[in-house]
Structures are given as structure tokens and as C-alpha cells.
Amino acid sequence: MPFPRAALALALALVSGAASAQSPREIPRWPERAWGQAIPVDGVRPTGEVGVLRSLRAPVDVHVMPGVSAEAALAVLADAEAVMDALERRTGVALPLPDGDRGGSPSFDLYLAGDLVRGEAVVDALSYAGPWDRATAFGVVNALGDPDARRRRLAQAIAEACIYGAKADHPIGFVRAMGASLARRATELPLDPDDVRAFQSEPTRAWWSDDARSPAAQRGAAAVLDAMAARWDDDRGTFLRGLLEAPVQLTPHDSPRFWNEPDVMEVLKRVTREEPRGFWGALLAGASARMVLDAPLAAAPARTAQWSELPAWTTVTGVAPTGHAAMTLDLGLAPRVTAVGVWVHASPYTRWVASVLRVGPDGHIMGTVDSELISTGEWSARLDALEGVAKLVVVVVSAGDENLDPDGEPIRDGWVAINLGRI
């Protein structure tokens, strides 16, 4: 039976209408909150400068604000030139992106203040010239005070601007930690002791995220990056530079928020996958190394017990992912031949990794007993052959649920109970 012409025309009209309604398919749009941090507006630059010093050999301009002497401005300019030279020579990190004529020239702008401000870079504007999210920045630095402290401040501002030029949407905690690490390499000065103390005073926080109680603690987290670099990096800073440049993304022009995947945590997991126990083993090694640093920079353990107090235990609460808990046993008065039992009981539904360090009288680590990834909430170990060992340090690091979001608020509901006893 032939298909009626009228029915055929109606069928073709319906099919073509449906096709025009469905093709091309509309790309689904996620809610704004599903993406990363908000794209910043253009930075507001300081005003009222009394003069500008422009370098003839480095892309940096020094804007002198009221209350800053010409001698201090000249010293800052010389330091800034030296820092930029060192960053290129010792790390290979690209210098800050040119910013057009916002500061009077394309060079990086340093604004010298006479009041108490800490060196930092401020995002100025996004740059769409590259294949991923990058931004220009300017720096605000306190020109007064100790020359070494001033050099750290301006190096921090320049390094942070380099980071924004490499990738604009790194979490601010990572920007400040990486900035301090790069500044240390550029100036050959140690990390600011106050910054390290601030970080060590809250060792349970997630160091890579925005969740920090102070910028000093974020800068002090450079101790973690320095420990990683000491293990894997070369003289050119290839490892640190990879952390800056590997997690790249290009956000559409009309988006109010960054598309920030892949993130730096994914890169860290990949570069450490060949290490024993992967990223978590590397993070545990860094936390363990910090625990045996000389005072006053060492993170205080939750409890230090004497041999005569055994059995002894301690509980630490509020441990966020990548945070750690620790307990120390002083063996100064222990018998010559003895054994110690260690038992770790941690909150369920969270993964953990633990290590027991044998520490000699000189403060060096003589050996370790390490766990695999703990998914049951319990782990135990027996420690013997303790001749010549001054103390035992138990370190437990939280792996959370392993779904780490560097832009999200870390959940601080982890708890750890550490028990020590004679065997």
C-alpha cells in the first residue's frame, strides 16, 4: 500500500522540526558554584606616588610612595633586579607577564609603602594571550625595616607575580607557599622563622588550600615544598616549575569563575606515583622530617612521654586532610634492651598513613617503620633494636577520603589516638 502523500509530508515536517529543535545539541552549563574560585576583578593600584625608578636591565619599575626615602628606593630597585636575575638563573621560572601601560610601562610594578604591609602580589588583569589562564600582577612592599626582611618581602611579591603569570587560578595558599619557596631560592636567605612557626603552630590544616588562619602560615608552608624539592628537584627547579605550569586550563571569556581542573593536587599525585606509597608516603616523609627539626621551628607533638610513664596515650582531634598528629617517646632512661609497642586508632571512613621514627642523640633519623595506607582505622607495630636510639616519634597523616579539592573547605573531623606501651 503506497504511503499517502499528505502523511509523508506531515512525517517529514515533524522529523525536520524535531531535528532543528535538537541539533546542534545545546552544551549543558554547570551551575556557577560547580567551578573553581571567582575570577578576580582588576586590582586597584596604590595612588599618590612621588616618583618612579625604572630599571635599565630588568623588567621592573619601583613606584615610590610618601614616607619612603630615595636611598631605600634605590636599594629596593637593586634587590629587585638581583631577585629577577636569580629567579631566571636558578629556577627557570618565567618573569611576571607584561601589563601594558598600567604602571607607565610593561614592566612589573613594585609599590613601596612606608607603613606596615607584607610583600604580596595583587592580581591586576587576566591575560588571554596564552593557551591557559594567566594574569598580570603588581606588588606592594614595605620598604622599611631590616634589609634581609625587606629582601624577602620584595622577592615574595615578585615570585607570586611569576606564579600568577604561569597560572592565574592556583589557590592563594599555594601561591604564597610557592612564592616563599621561590623567594628563598632567589635570595639564598632561609625561610622567615616567624612564617615557619606560624605554619608549625597549626600543622593539622590543609596546606594547599585557602583555609589558613594567616598569610604567614601559608608562606611557612613552603617548608613542605622545600622538603619535596630536596627529594625530587634538580638545580634548575624543574619539579617546582612543573607544579606551576602543569595544571593548566583555559576558562571561557564569559565565565564568572575559573575552570580549574586539572589542579595542583592531581599533578602532585602523578609526580609522586613512583615513590613508596605514592603521594601520601611523600607527604608523610615531609611531615616526619619537620617533626625532628631543631627547636624552635619544630611542630610540637601532641604529647612527649617518658619511659617511666608507659603505657601512655594521646588523642588529637580536628585533623584535616594532609594534616598530621604526632607523639614522642623519650628513651633517655629506658633499659638497654627493650621493645615498644605502638598502636594507632583513627577515625573510620577516613584513610591514614603512619610512620614511627627512630631518632638518634644527634637528632637524625636512624630508621623508620612505615604503614601502608590505613583504611580500617587501626594499625600497630613493634619496635625493638633500640640501642642508641634517643627517642621514638610517631607521625600519622590524614589522607581524608582522597578526593581532595584545593578550592574547597577541608573537613576537620579527623581524630587520631596514639598509644605506646612496653613489650
DRENSEKOL-948021 format. One record per residue (C-alpha): z, y, x. Coordinates in steps of 0.05 Angstrom, whole numbers, padded with zeros to 5 digits, always signed. Example, Ala and Ser with C-alpha at 12.3 -4.5 7.8 and 13.67 -1.06 7.14 Angstrom:
# residues 2
+00156-00090+00246+00143-00021+00273
END
This chain:
# residues 423
+00000+00000+00000-00021+00066+00032+00035+00116+00045+00028+00175-00004+00002+00238+00029+00056+00281-00003+00112+00234+00020+00083+00232+00091+00081+00307+00095+00153+00312+00070+00176+00259+00121+00141+00295+00178+00172+00361+00156+00242+00330+00154+00233+00298+00223+00207+00361+00255+00263+00402+00223+00315+00354+00249+00284+00355+00318+00283+00431+00321+00356+00432+00299+00378+00382+00352+00332+00395+00411+00346+00422+00460+00418+00400+00452+00470+00454+00460+00513+00445+00521+00585+00437+00498+00632+00491+00521+00703+00474+00541+00759+00519+00519+00775+00573+00570+00842+00541+00585+00807+00478+00608+00782+00511+00671+00819+00539+00730+00851+00606+00744+00823+00670+00715+00770+00708+00754+00806+00769+00783+00783+00839+00768+00761+00884+00825+00821+00902+00869+00849+00973+00865+00848+01003+00935+00902+01050+00961+00885+01124+00958+00907+01185+00997+00886+01163+01067+00890+01215+01122+00836+01184+01167+00795+01123+01184+00787+01087+01251+00722+01046+01254+00715+00992+01306+00653+00993+01350+00655+00918+01367+00687+00882+01307+00674+00888+01231+00739+00923+01215+00760+00992+01193+00831+01018+01195+00850+01066+01140+00910+01108+01160+00957+01125+01103+01010+01181+01104+01070+01165+01148+01031+01125+01200+01023+01154+01269+00958+01156+01308+00989+01111+01362+01007+01058+01311+00938+01061+01280+00904+01052+01348+00949+00993+01364+00932+00961+01297+00858+00971+01309+00863+00937+01378+00903+00880+01348+00854+00871+01291+00796+00867+01339+00833+00815+01381+00850+00774+01319+00778+00772+01295+00754+00752+01364+00806+00696+01366+00790+00671+01296+00717+00663+01314+00731+00633+01382+00789+00586+01365+00775+00565+01293+00702+00579+01278+00722+00608+01211+00673+00660+01185+00699+00731+01184+00710+00767+01118+00649+00780+01076+00617+00849+01079+00639+00892+01020+00581+00941+01016+00605+01013+01020+00671+01006+00982+00710+01027+01043+00656+01072+01072+00622+01014+01109+00610+00939+01101+00668+00923+01149+00734+00893+01128+00783+00948+01109+00856+00948+01131+00901+01000+01097+00961+01018+01139+01022+01036+01099+01085+01068+01124+01130+01033+01073+01155+00961+01070+01095+00919+01050+01079+00850+01075+01010+00836+01102+00964+00807+01050+00892+00807+01028+00872+00831+00959+00810+00804+00924+00761+00861+00917+00700+00833+00882+00663+00768+00873+00601+00755+00915+00543+00719+00882+00501+00716+00945+00523+00645+00965+00519+00576+00933+00593+00576+00912+00649+00622+00890+00665+00672+00945+00696+00741+00945+00705+00803+00987+00775+00829+01001+00814+00885+01034+00882+00883+01069+00946+00923+01061+00993+00921+01121+01058+00954+01141+01043+00989+01207+01116+00999+01227+01167+00954+01259+01166+00902+01314+01096+00894+01347+01097+00818+01340+01116+00822+01267+01061+00874+01256+01011+00829+01291+01030+00771+01246+01022+00815+01184+00953+00840+01201+00930+00771+01224+00954+00743+01157+00914+00795+01119+00851+00782+01159+00858+00707+01154+00869+00710+01078+00806+00752+01072+00768+00699+01111+00794+00647+01062+00771+00686+01002+00703+00694+01036+00699+00619+01044+00722+00601+00974+00750+00651+00924+00789+00605+00878+00837+00569+00925+00908+00572+00895+00947+00631+00922+00999+00585+00953+00945+00550+00993+00914+00617+01012+00980+00642+01041+00996+00577+01076+00927+00571+01107+00928+00645+01124+00993+00636+01163+00966+00575+01199+00902+00612+01220+00942+00673+01239+00985+00631+01284+00924+00605+01320+00894+00674+01326+00957+00709+01353+00987+00649+01391+01053+00670+01360+01098+00618+01326+01104+00619+01251+01151+00672+01224+01220+00638+01226+01241+00673+01162+01179+00645+01126+01193+00575+01151+01266+00580+01129+01244+00604+01060+01198+00543+01054+01250+00494+01080+01302+00522+01032+01261+00493+00974+01227+00432+01003+01220+00399+00935+01167+00447+00910+01093+00430+00908+01068+00469+00968+00995+00475+00949+01004+00506+00881+01021+00574+00853+01091+00551+00838+01130+00584+00894+01192+00627+00888+01169+00675+00941+01107+00692+00983+01150+00677+01045+01158+00605+01022+01083+00599+01012+01069+00626+01082+01123+00580+01110+01085+00520+01081+01037+00530+01139+01085+00482+01175+01054+00426+01132+00983+00446+01151+01002+00453+01224+01031+00383+01223+00967+00356+01193+00924+00395+01242+00965+00369+01301+00947+00298+01278+00874+00305+01259+00845+00371+01282+00806+00389+01345+00808+00452+01388+00758+00486+01342+00798+00477+01278+00746+00432+01245+00797+00399+01199+00827+00465+01174+00758+00495+01166+00737+00435+01125+00794+00446+01077+00768+00516+01066+00695+00501+01057+00690+00430+01029+00717+00440+00958+00661+00485+00933+00638+00504+00863+00594+00557+00831+00622+00589+00768+00571+00616+00717+00567+00692+00713+00591+00695+00641+00653+00651+00652+00721+00686+00650+00752+00631+00692+00735+00594+00756+00705+00525+00753+00748+00499+00809+00730+00426+00819+00730+00392+00867+00796+00420+00890+00830+00420+00957+00875+00362+00938+00815+00317+00928+00790+00337+00997+00858+00323+01028+00858+00254+00997+00788+00239+01024+00800+00262+01095+00865+00221+01099+00838+00158+01067+00834+00122+01134+00906+00138+01151+00961+00087+01139+00979+00093+01064+00928+00149+01057+00946+00219+01036+01017+00201+01016+01031+00169+01082+01005+00231+01117+01048+00276+01074+01109+00231+01087+01096+00236+01161+01095+00312+01156+01159+00314+01115+01193+00266+01164+01173+00308+01224+01202+00370+01192+01268+00334+01179+01280+00324+01253+01263+00395+01276+01317+00432+01313+01362+00477+01272+01358+00527+01241+01288+00512+01217+01301+00440+01194+01306+00426+01120+01378+00408+01106+01386+00336+01080+01419+00327+01013+01477+00293+01049+01498+00275+01120+01544+00215+01122+01586+00187+01179+01591+00113+01196+01663+00112+01172+01641+00137+01102+01596+00078+01088+01578+00058+01036+01552+00127+01018+01500+00153+00970+01468+00218+00945+01424+00238+00886+01370+00292+00888+01341+00319+00823+01283+00365+00806+01235+00334+00857+01163+00358+00843+01101+00320+00866+01093+00325+00943+01167+00347+00946+01217+00304+00983+01290+00284+00985+01328+00263+01047+01395+00235+01071+01422+00228+01143+01469+00177+01172+01505+00197+01237+01514+00136+01281+01555+00171+01335+01617+00128+01321+01582+00065+01299+01593-00002+01335+01544-00022+01389+01513-00078+01348+01507-00066+01274+01458-00064+01217+01449-00016+01160+01420-00029+01091+01380+00025+01055+01367+00025+00981+01324+00076+00944+01325+00081+00869+01279+00134+00840+01258+00156+00770+01209+00109+00736+01139+00128+00714+01132+00165+00780+01106+00138+00846+01143+00147+00911+01136+00133+00985+01195+00126+01033+01210+00122+01107+01273+00110+01149+01271+00145+01217+01308+00122+01279+01325+00187+01316+01349+00186+01388+01401+00232+01420+01345+00279+01444+01321+00289+01372+01257+00250+01380+01235+00196+01330+01244+00127+01363+01213+00088+01306+01205+00083+01231+01210+00033+01174+01160+00053+01121+01148+00032+01049+01083+00023+01013+01071+00064+00950+01132+00050+00906+01112+00041+00833+01174+00002+00809+01225+00056+00825+01263+00013+00875+01256-00001+00950+01303-00029+01002+01302-00041+01077+01347-00070+01132+01355-00030+01196+01380-00065+01259+01368-00059+01334+01404+00008+01331+01426+00012+01404+01412+00082+01430+01399+00109+01360+01438+00173+01344+01423+00178+01270+01381+00150+01214+01342+00196+01168+01317+00171+01101+01259+00211+01072+01229+00199+01003+01167+00236+00979+01145+00241+00906+01073+00222+00890+01082+00241+00817+01030+00207+00774+00978+00220+00828+00939+00265+00781+00952+00329+00820+00928+00395+00792+00935+00451+00843+00927+00503+00788+00978+00473+00741+01053+00479+00738+01084+00420+00775+01133+00378+00735+01201+00378+00768+01232+00319+00732+01234+00270+00790+01301+00245+00816+01320+00201+00875+01384+00163+00891+01392+00142+00964+01445+00090+00982+01467+00069+01052+01515+00012+01069+01537-00034+01125+01507-00104+01132
END
